[in-house]
């Protein structure tokens, strides 16, 4: 069943290598960390939801909005996916629906985004307030290509599954469908985010860490399908 359709636009992925031991306690049952070269990863991801429909219905006032999330990468057999640590949106109803239907860690806060093009570059900026003010800005050449399947960009941007836990602790799974995304060339990031304040003490060191990878993906229409529960092992 198609639960949600939308257009995800201009996805900024700022990724950090972290010790696997930091994320293992957060793994839902039946999943393993998706590592590369022995490292596990978390990504701060900021993008715009456009043309959003839930069960085919466009809700006035809830079709266009930004989202920022912190996620990490997992596997269930051959299925590559992500688990969310926290997801931020500016709409209380959206956060409430996501928490009640998918038990996703959504929080509604003041936030805004903008995209500008000038002189052959594209700039994508996000600002939000949670305690203090935080900001993220990615600037890239306004030229795109599709990275190869063995590239870092592909590893971090292409995942067909979202995973989480329901209120009984069972592992949830839902499919996210979209074509392979193009990415902009030579992205660079300016980041002013207090990770400890926004995501908790375990992630405070990311505030001063150097990103492992920065990607600015063009995005595309997407489909999020209904959730299922993995059988207990």
Beta strands, then each sheet from edge to edge (+ up, - down):
strand 1: 2-18
strand 2: 32-33
strand 3: 40-54
strand 4: 65-76
strand 5: 79-89
strand 6: 106-108
strand 7: 111-118
strand 8: 121-129
strand 9: 133-145
strand 10: 161-165
strand 11: 171-177
strand 12: 183-192
strand 13: 213-225
strand 14: 228-229
sheet 1: 2+ 4- 3+ 1- 13+ 11- 10+ 5+ 6+
sheet 2: 2+ 4- 3+ 1- 13+ 11- 14+
sheet 3: 7+ 8- 9+ 12-
end
